Amino acid sequence: MSINYIILRNLKKNAKNYYLYVFALIFSVALYFAFVTLQYDPAMDDVKGSIKGGAAVGAGSILLIVIVSIFLLYANNLFIKRRSKEIGLFQLIGLTKSRIFRILTAENFILYFGSLLIGMFVGFSFSKLILMILFKITGVDSGAALRFSVQAFIQTVIVFLAIYLLIMLMNYTFIKRQSILALFRALSSTEEKVKKVSVWEMILGIFGLALIALGYYISTRLFSGDFVNMVELFVAMVGILGSVILGTYLFYKGSVRFIFYLIRRQKGGYLNINEVLSLSSIMFRMKSNALLLTIITTVSALAIGLLSLSYISYYSAEQSGKDNVPNDFAFMVQADADMFKEALTSDHIPFQETSIDVLRVEGDFAQVMDIHLNNNDPEANTMILNVVSETAVDQLDLTEEETLLTGYNDLMRNFFTIQDSGEIQLIGQHESIPQQIQGLRDELLVSSYFTRGLPIAIVDQAVFERLRQDIDPEIQGNYPTYIGIDITDADKLKEANAVFDELGLANSRTNDSQLATIHSLQQTMGVIMFVVGFLGLTFLMTSGCILYFKQMDESEEEKPNYTILRKLGFTQGDLLRGIQAKQLFNFGIPLIAGLSHSYFAVKSGWFLFGTELWTPMILVMLLYTALYSIFAVLSVLYYKRVIREAL
């Protein structure tokens, strides 16, 4: 029997097991090749200065290498263990270990490099579409062309050749170390079946749930004022990460089995066929799969969390731009504003001007802070506050004792909480004026150059004049007036922005364009969301494939049980319903745990990334769940084939 015949026979025999592995390999190569093609595409040069696309794509390609390498090494380890009996038979008929290794190397070479070539072709075919998507997301007005990059081709071949060599090294080590007896027992030893739930296991399960709950609780208090410096904040973050990951591991090690044990005990041990195929099967395998499921859950939570935060930033870009620049154009220097107005007039672009005098004074919030920044420092509750007159706001009439705080957004609320009523002190150079808070609002009246993330106090005109006369020049600064210009004809806004750029006003830090600010945020957040989206897709593909491969293993091992059940009179439908319930648990438990982890992670710090939480996060979670469910459906279909072949 020639080696070529053995290779072809093995490829044909194992084709039904390798198809998803080949698909995942093709998909991974296509993603990576498309990424590095973007990295070397000349079209990216037009946008690197504004969105640093090359650096972001380069970082993404490195992470892709790590993800794909781990996945391919794990998948290869899984498949070579499945073929351990076959390798043992080869040795029994007289083939040496070196010859067997050459056979496996040739098989892997055909599958691997065949998939590599197909993947690069697919990546090249879709590279233009991917570049168009990137330009669409970032709002870049540039043409995308289909270009083949020799540098990308060489880099992809080198990377995946290195992974192939690692795979061959793993196979060589496995074959050399295993005896014939060990090869025949390798597959059965991969699963640890524990039929009895011990007291220690129950304790670990409860402790795991407690650790997860502790991590969730700390995450809700992360920016509430409990941690007053960066060291404490860092320790808290590390504590959350360690607590949740360890808790997840113990959850799979003991909690799931313990919960299912209680369900089975409640039924008195009398389980129907669905429960036997789902609850009992998972109970006996969950402990040995704890580490794998912990990794998959952590990776899923990381992918969902990063996708949610990046989409929150992108989704909030427009509102963030409007918060930073409340008018179409903002100026702090009167001469620049006059030059711009003159140019608008000469180009017949109608506009409306808003001028607001802004004072910067010290504000004492000691009596209205729900959580004091530092109880030992009497000046900790004093901050620099922007003050404007009530005349800057339409239909607002305040007395000399009243003040209204505006520009108090979600970011401020999570770092320091101000009551919506109570007394504050506005401190001038020589006197302090007490004021009663009349409420809190979100809207901003002046640009972020003035506010710097702090609220604005609106006071009576008489109080405003008193503060103006008592102003501290060192606190006030050089720009006491905010000048906002709005274009009254929306169709002329782009033309006005062109005038703004031509005059060189965009190069000054004291001038802002709302449209340019929004575009800048969309470009920056768009490219991050683009890269994170592809990484998340790779996370999803690899974790889903790994779970699918595990189900393939379990189905083949449980095939004799299905044969017995069929002989006892159970139909394919009876068995399939139990398998569907099993897959609901196998895929659903890691998914729900990952969604839960990502929810608390995103909820703890989403306000640092944007202004909207629920819509972006829910959309990401729904999309991830839908794509993840595809692998559960594929597993059910594979089990259906195994059940059909059981007789």
C-alpha positions in Angstrom: 0.0 0.0 0.0 1.6 3.3 -1.1 1.8 6.4 0.9 -0.1 8.3 -1.8 -3.0 5.9 -1.6 -3.1 6.1 2.2 -3.1 9.9 2.0 -5.9 10.1 -0.6 -8.0 7.5 1.4 -7.6 9.4 4.6 -8.5 12.7 3.0 -11.7 11.2 1.6 -12.5 9.4 4.9 -12.1 12.5 7.1 -13.6 15.0 4.6 -16.9 15.1 6.5 -15.0 16.0 9.7 -12.7 18.6 8.3 -15.1 20.7 6.3 -15.8 23.3 9.1 -12.1 23.3 10.0 -11.2 24.1 6.4 -14.0 26.7 6.2 -12.7 28.4 9.4 -9.1 28.3 8.1 -10.2 29.9 4.8 -12.2 32.5 6.6 -9.3 33.3 8.9 -6.8 33.6 6.0 -9.3 35.8 4.1 -9.7 38.1 7.0 -6.0 38.4 7.7 -5.0 38.9 4.0 -7.7 41.5 3.7 -6.3 43.3 6.7 -2.8 43.4 5.5 -4.0 44.3 2.0 -5.6 47.4 3.7 -2.4 48.1 5.5 -0.4 48.3 2.2 -3.2 49.9 0.1 -2.2 53.3 -1.2 -5.8 54.6 -0.6 -5.1 54.3 3.1 -2.4 56.9 2.8 -5.0 59.6 2.2 -6.6 59.0 5.6 -3.7 57.8 7.8 -3.0 61.4 9.0 -6.6 61.9 10.2 -7.6 58.5 11.5 -4.3 56.6 11.8 -5.8 53.8 9.8 -2.5 52.0 9.1 -1.6 51.7 12.8 -5.1 50.5 13.7 -5.2 47.9 10.9 -1.6 46.8 11.8 -2.5 46.3 15.4 -5.6 44.4 14.3 -3.6 42.1 12.1 -1.3 41.2 15.0 -4.2 40.3 17.2 -5.6 38.2 14.3 -2.4 36.2 14.2 -2.7 35.4 17.9 -6.4 34.4 17.7 -6.0 32.3 14.5 -2.8 30.6 15.8 -4.5 29.5 19.1 -7.5 28.3 17.2 -5.6 26.3 14.6 -3.3 24.7 17.2 -6.3 23.7 19.3 -8.3 22.4 16.4 -5.3 20.4 15.2 -4.8 18.9 18.7 -8.4 17.9 18.8 -8.3 16.2 15.4 -5.1 14.4 15.9 -6.5 12.9 19.1 -9.6 11.8 17.2 -7.2 9.9 14.8 -5.2 8.3 17.6 -6.7 4.9 17.0 -5.9 5.2 13.3 -2.3 6.1 14.1 -2.1 3.1 16.5 -3.4 0.8 13.7 -0.7 2.2 11.3 1.9 1.2 13.9 0.4 -2.3 14.3 0.6 -3.0 10.6 4.3 -2.1 10.6 4.5 1.6 9.7 7.2 3.5 11.6 6.4 6.7 13.5 8.5 8.7 11.0 6.5 7.4 8.1 3.2 8.0 9.9 4.4 11.6 10.6 5.2 12.0 6.9 1.7 10.8 6.0 0.0 13.3 8.4 2.3 16.1 7.2 1.3 15.5 3.6 -2.4 15.4 4.5 -2.1 18.6 6.5 0.0 20.2 3.7 -2.7 19.6 1.1 -5.5 20.8 3.4 -3.7 23.7 4.9 -2.0 25.3 1.9 -5.0 24.5 -0.3 -7.2 26.4 2.2 -4.5 29.1 2.4 -4.6 29.8 -1.4 -8.4 29.8 -1.4 -8.5 32.1 1.6 -6.1 34.6 0.0 -8.2 34.6 -3.2 -11.3 35.2 -1.1 -9.6 37.9 0.9 -8.3 39.6 -2.3 -11.8 39.4 -3.9 -13.4 41.1 -0.9 -10.6 43.6 -0.1 -12.2 46.3 -2.2 -15.6 45.8 -0.5 -13.9 45.9 2.9 -12.1 49.1 2.0 -15.4 50.6 0.8 -17.0 49.6 4.1 -14.2 51.3 6.0 -14.5 54.5 4.0 -18.3 54.4 4.4 -18.1 54.0 8.2 -15.4 56.7 8.6 -17.0 59.1 6.2 -13.9 59.4 4.1 -14.5 60.6 0.5 -12.0 58.5 -1.3 -12.1 55.9 -4.1 -11.5 52.2 -3.4 -9.9 50.0 -6.0 -9.2 46.3 -6.2 -5.4 46.0 -5.8 -3.2 43.0 -5.3 -0.5 43.6 -2.8 2.7 41.5 -3.1 3.8 42.7 0.4 0.4 41.4 1.8 0.8 38.1 0.0 4.4 37.5 1.3 3.4 38.5 4.9 0.4 36.2 4.9 2.4 33.2 3.5 5.2 33.8 6.1 2.7 34.0 9.0 0.7 30.9 8.1 3.8 29.0 7.2 5.0 29.6 10.8 1.7 28.4 12.1 1.9 25.3 9.9 5.4 24.5 11.3 4.0 24.8 14.8 1.3 22.4 13.9 3.7 19.9 12.5 5.9 20.2 15.6 2.8 19.5 17.7 2.0 16.4 15.6 5.6 15.2 15.7 5.7 15.5 19.5 2.4 13.7 19.9 3.3 10.8 17.7 6.8 10.4 19.2 5.6 10.4 22.9 2.6 8.1 22.5 2.9 4.3 22.8 0.5 2.1 20.8 -1.6 1.4 23.9 -1.8 5.1 24.8 -2.9 5.9 21.2 -5.9 3.5 21.5 -6.8 5.2 24.8 -6.1 8.8 23.9 -9.6 9.7 22.8 -11.4 8.1 25.8 -9.0 9.9 28.2 -9.8 13.3 26.9 -13.1 13.4 28.7 -13.3 13.2 32.4 -16.7 11.8 33.4 -17.7 12.3 37.0 -21.1 10.9 37.9 -21.3 12.0 41.5 -21.5 15.6 42.7 -19.4 15.9 45.9 -19.8 18.3 48.7 -16.6 20.0 47.8 -17.9 20.5 44.3 -21.0 22.1 45.7 -19.0 24.5 47.8 -16.8 25.4 44.8 -20.0 26.0 42.7 -21.5 28.3 45.3 -18.2 30.1 45.8 -17.9 30.6 42.0 -21.3 32.3 41.8 -20.3 34.5 44.8 -17.1 35.5 43.0 -19.0 36.5 39.9 -21.5 38.4 41.9 -18.7 40.2 43.8 -17.0 41.2 40.5 -20.4 42.5 39.2 -20.9 44.5 42.4 -17.4 46.1 42.3 -17.9 47.0 38.6 -21.1 49.0 39.5 -19.1 50.9 42.1 -16.0 51.5 39.9 -16.6 55.2 39.2 -18.9 56.0 42.1 -16.2 57.7 44.2 -15.3 54.6 46.3 -11.9 54.5 44.6 -10.2 57.9 44.9 -6.9 57.5 43.0 -5.5 55.6 40.0 -3.8 52.9 42.2 -7.1 52.0 43.9 -8.9 52.1 40.5 -6.3 49.8 38.9 -6.5 47.3 41.8 -10.3 47.3 41.6 -10.2 46.6 37.9 -7.7 43.7 38.4 -9.9 42.4 41.2 -13.0 42.5 38.9 -11.1 40.6 36.2 -9.7 38.0 38.5 -12.9 37.5 40.4 -15.1 37.1 37.3 -12.7 34.8 35.4 -12.1 32.6 38.5 -15.8 32.6 39.3 -16.6 31.6 35.8 -14.2 28.7 35.9 -15.7 27.5 39.3 -19.2 28.1 37.8 -18.4 25.5 35.1 -16.5 23.3 37.4 -19.2 23.0 40.0 -22.2 25.4 39.8 -23.7 24.0 36.5 -23.4 20.4 37.7 -24.7 21.3 41.1 -27.7 23.1 39.6 -28.5 20.2 37.2 -28.0 17.8 40.1 -30.6 19.6 42.1 -33.0 19.5 39.2 -32.4 15.8 38.8 -32.8 15.2 42.5 -36.1 17.1 42.5 -37.4 14.7 39.9 -36.4 11.7 42.1 -34.0 10.4 39.4 -36.8 9.8 36.9 -35.8 11.6 33.8 -37.4 11.5 30.4 -35.4 10.9 27.2 -34.9 14.6 26.6 -33.5 15.2 30.1 -31.2 12.1 29.8 -29.7 13.4 26.6 -29.4 17.0 27.8 -29.1 17.4 31.6 -27.3 14.1 32.3 -24.9 14.4 29.4 -23.9 18.0 30.3 -23.5 17.0 34.0 -21.0 14.3 33.1 -18.9 16.4 30.8 -19.1 19.9 32.2 -16.3 19.5 34.7 -13.7 18.3 32.2 -14.8 21.2 29.8 -14.6 23.9 32.5 -11.3 25.5 31.3 -12.3 25.5 27.7 -15.7 27.0 28.4 -14.1 29.6 30.7 -11.9 30.7 27.8 -14.8 30.8 25.4 -16.9 32.8 27.8 -14.1 35.2 28.5 -13.3 35.7 24.8 -17.0 36.1 24.0 -17.4 38.7 26.8 -14.3 40.5 25.6 -15.6 40.6 22.0 -19.1 41.7 22.9 -17.7 44.3 25.3 -15.2 45.8 22.9 -17.8 45.8 20.1 -20.3 47.5 22.3 -17.9 50.2 23.5 -16.6 50.9 20.0 -20.2 51.1 18.6 -21.2 53.3 21.5 -18.4 55.7 20.6 -19.3 55.7 16.9 -23.1 55.9 17.6 -22.5 58.9 20.0 -20.1 60.7 17.7 -22.7 63.2 16.4 -24.1 64.0 19.8 -20.6 64.3 21.3 -19.6 66.7 18.5 -22.7 68.8 19.2 -21.9 68.8 22.9 -18.3 69.9 22.3 -19.4 72.6 19.7 -23.0 73.7 20.4 -23.1 76.0 17.3 -22.1 75.3 13.7 -18.9 77.3 14.4 -17.3 78.4 17.7 -14.8 81.1 18.3 -13.0 82.5 21.3 -11.1 85.3 19.5 -13.3 88.2 18.2 -10.9 89.0 15.3 -11.2 85.4 13.9 -15.0 85.6 14.2 -15.1 88.9 12.4 -12.9 87.6 9.6 -15.2 84.6 9.2 -18.3 86.7 9.2 -16.9 89.0 6.5 -16.1 86.0 4.3 -19.6 84.5 4.8 -21.2 87.8 3.9 -19.1 88.2 0.7 -20.1 84.6 -0.3 -23.8 85.3 0.4 -24.0 82.7 3.1 -26.7 83.7 5.7 -25.7 83.2 9.3 -26.8 84.0 12.9 -24.4 85.0 15.6 -24.6 84.2 19.3 -22.3 86.0 21.8 -22.1 84.8 25.5 -19.9 86.4 28.1 -18.4 83.6 30.3 -16.9 84.1 33.7 -14.6 81.5 35.4 -14.9 81.5 39.2 -14.4 79.0 42.1 -17.5 77.1 43.2 -17.9 75.4 46.6 -20.1 72.3 46.2 -19.5 70.9 49.7 -23.2 71.0 50.7 -24.6 69.4 47.5 -22.1 66.7 46.7 -23.6 63.3 47.5 -20.2 61.7 47.5 -17.3 64.0 48.6 -14.2 63.7 46.5 -12.0 63.7 49.6 -13.4 64.1 53.1 -9.9 65.0 54.5 -9.3 67.9 52.1 -11.7 70.9 52.6 -10.8 72.2 49.1 -11.7 68.9 47.4 -15.3 70.0 46.8 -14.2 73.3 45.3 -13.9 73.5 41.5 -13.5 76.0 38.7 -17.0 76.9 37.4 -18.1 78.7 34.2 -20.8 81.2 34.9 -23.1 82.9 32.4 -26.0 85.3 32.7 -29.6 84.4 32.4 -29.8 86.7 29.4 -27.9 84.0 27.4 -30.9 81.7 27.7 -34.4 82.4 26.3 -37.3 82.6 28.6 -35.4 82.2 31.8 -35.9 84.4 34.8 -33.9 83.8 38.0 -33.7 85.7 41.3 -30.5 86.9 42.8 -30.4 83.9 45.1 -31.0 81.2 42.4 -28.8 79.4 39.9 -29.4 76.7 37.3 -26.7 74.2 36.5 -26.5 73.0 32.9 -24.1 70.8 30.9 -24.2 68.1 33.7 -23.9 65.0 31.6 -23.6 61.2 32.3 -19.8 61.4 32.5 -20.0 64.0 35.3 -22.8 62.1 37.1 -20.6 59.0 37.4 -17.6 60.8 38.8 -19.3 63.2 41.1 -23.0 63.4 42.0 -24.5 66.9 42.5 -27.9 67.2 44.1 -30.6 69.0 42.1 -31.2 71.4 45.0 -29.2 72.9 47.8 -26.7 75.7 48.4 -23.4 76.4 46.6 -20.9 79.3 47.0 -19.7 81.3 44.0 -16.3 82.6 45.2 -14.8 85.8 43.7 -11.6 87.5 44.5 -13.0 89.3 47.6 -16.5 88.0 48.3 -18.5 84.7 48.2 -22.1 84.7 46.9 -24.4 82.0 48.1 -26.8 80.5 45.5 -29.6 78.0 45.6 -29.6 75.3 42.9 -32.9 75.2 41.0 -32.2 72.1 38.9 -29.8 70.3 36.6 -29.8 70.2 32.8 -27.9 68.4 30.1 -27.6 71.0 27.3 -24.4 72.9 26.8 -24.4 76.6 26.0 -20.7 77.1 25.1 -17.9 74.9 23.6 -15.9 72.4 25.5 -13.0 74.8 25.5 -14.7 76.7 28.3 -16.5 73.8 30.1 -13.6 71.3 30.2 -16.1 68.6 31.4 -17.6 70.7 34.2 -21.1 72.1 34.5 -22.1 75.7 33.7 -23.9 77.9 36.3 -26.6 80.3 35.0 -27.2 83.2 37.4 -29.2 86.4 37.6 -27.8 89.3 35.6 -27.2 91.4 38.8 -25.2 88.5 40.3 -23.3 88.1 37.1 -22.2 91.7 37.2 -21.1 91.4 40.8 -18.9 88.4 39.9 -17.5 90.3 36.9 -16.4 93.2 39.1 -14.8 90.7 41.6 -13.2 88.4 39.0 -9.8 86.8 39.6 -7.7 87.5 36.5 -5.6 84.4 37.0 -8.7 82.1 37.0 -10.5 84.0 34.2 -7.9 83.5 31.5 -7.7 85.3 28.1 -11.0 84.4 26.4 -14.0 85.8 28.3 -16.5 85.6 25.4 -17.9 82.7 23.5 -18.9 83.5 19.9 -21.2 81.0 18.2 -22.2 81.2 14.5 -25.0 79.2 13.0 -25.6 78.9 9.2 -29.3 79.5 8.7 -29.4 77.8 5.4 -28.6 74.1 5.9 -27.6 73.7 2.2 -24.8 76.2 2.7 -23.2 74.4 5.7 -20.6 72.5 3.7 -19.7 75.7 1.7 -19.3 77.5 5.0 -17.0 74.8 6.3 -14.9 75.1 3.1 -14.6 78.9 3.8 -13.6 78.1 7.4 -10.8 75.8 6.1 -9.6 78.2 3.4 -9.2 81.0 6.0 -7.0 78.7 8.1 -9.3 79.0 11.1 -9.4 75.2 11.5 -5.7 75.2 12.5 -6.3 77.2 15.7 -7.3 75.5 19.0 -9.6 78.5 19.8 -11.8 77.8 16.8 -14.1 74.8 16.1 -16.4 73.6 13.5 -19.2 71.3 14.6 -19.3 69.4 11.3 -15.5 68.9 11.3 -15.6 67.8 14.9 -18.3 65.2 14.2 -16.4 63.9 11.1 -13.2 63.7 13.1 -14.9 61.7 15.9 -16.7 59.5 13.3 -13.4 58.8 11.5 -11.5 57.9 14.7 -14.3 55.8 16.2 -15.2 54.3 12.8 -11.8 52.8 12.2 -11.7 51.5 15.7 -15.1 49.9 15.3 -14.1 48.5 12.0 -11.0 46.8 13.4 -12.8 45.6 16.6 -15.7 44.3 14.5 -13.4 42.1 12.4 -11.6 40.9 15.5 -14.9 40.2 17.2 -16.0 38.2 14.1 -12.8 36.2 14.4 -13.5 35.6 18.1 -17.0 34.4 17.2 -15.8 32.1 14.4 -13.0 30.5 16.4 -15.0 30.0 19.6 -18.1 28.7 17.7 -15.9 26.3 15.7 -14.2 25.0 18.9 -17.6 24.3 20.5 -18.8 22.6 17.3 -15.7 20.4 17.2 -16.3 19.4 20.8 -19.9 18.4 19.9 -18.5 16.3 16.9 -16.3 14.4 19.4 -19.2 13.9 21.8 -21.6 12.8 19.1 -19.2 10.1 17.8 -18.5 8.9 21.4 -22.2 8.7 22.2 -23.1 7.0 19.0 -23.4 3.5 20.6 -25.9 5.0 23.1 -28.1 6.3 20.3 -28.0 2.8 18.7 -29.2 1.3 21.9 -32.0 3.9 22.3 -33.1 3.3 18.8 -33.3 -0.4 19.4 -35.4 0.3 22.5 -38.0 2.0 20.3 -37.1 5.7 20.5 -37.5 7.5 17.2 -35.1 9.9 15.6 -37.5 12.7 16.6 -37.3 11.7 20.3 -33.6 11.7 20.3 -33.3 14.9 18.3 -35.5 16.8 20.7 -33.1 15.8 23.5 -30.1 16.8 21.4 -31.7 20.2 20.7 -32.1 20.8 24.4 -28.5 19.7 25.0 -27.2 22.2 22.4 -29.3 24.9 23.9 -27.4 24.4 27.1 -24.0 23.7 25.5 -24.1 26.9 23.4 -26.5 28.9 25.5 -24.7 28.8 28.9 -21.4 30.2 27.6 -23.3 32.8 25.5 -25.5 34.0 28.4 -22.5 34.1 30.7 -20.5 36.1 28.1 -23.4 38.5 27.6 -23.8 39.0 31.3 -20.1 39.6 31.8 -20.0 42.1 28.9 -23.1 43.9 30.2 -21.6 44.7 33.6 -18.2 45.6 32.0 -19.8 48.0 29.5 -22.3 49.4 32.1 -19.4 50.3 34.5 -17.6 52.6 32.1 -19.7 53.2 28.9 -20.0 57.0 29.7 -16.3 57.3 29.0 -16.9 56.4 25.4 -20.1 58.1 24.4 -23.5 59.5 25.3 -25.8 56.5 24.4 -25.7 53.1 26.1 -28.7 50.9 25.4 -29.3 51.0 21.6 -25.7 50.2 20.6 -25.2 47.6 23.3 -28.5 45.8 22.5 -27.8 45.8 18.7 -24.4 44.3 19.2 -25.6 41.6 21.6 -28.5 40.6 19.3 -26.2 40.4 16.3 -23.6 38.4 18.2 -26.3 36.0 19.5 -27.7 35.5 16.0 -24.3 34.6 14.5 -23.4 32.5 17.5 -26.6 30.5 17.1 -25.5 29.4 13.7 -23.0 27.0 15.2 -25.6 25.5 17.5 -27.8 24.8 14.5 -24.9 23.2 12.7 -24.2 21.0 15.7 -27.9 19.9 15.8 -27.6 19.0 12.1 -24.5 17.0 12.7 -26.1 15.1 15.6 -29.1 14.5 13.3 -26.8 12.7 10.8 -25.1 10.7 13.6 -28.5 9.6 15.0 -29.7 8.7 11.5 -26.5 6.5 11.1 -26.9 4.9 14.5 -28.8 2.0 13.0 
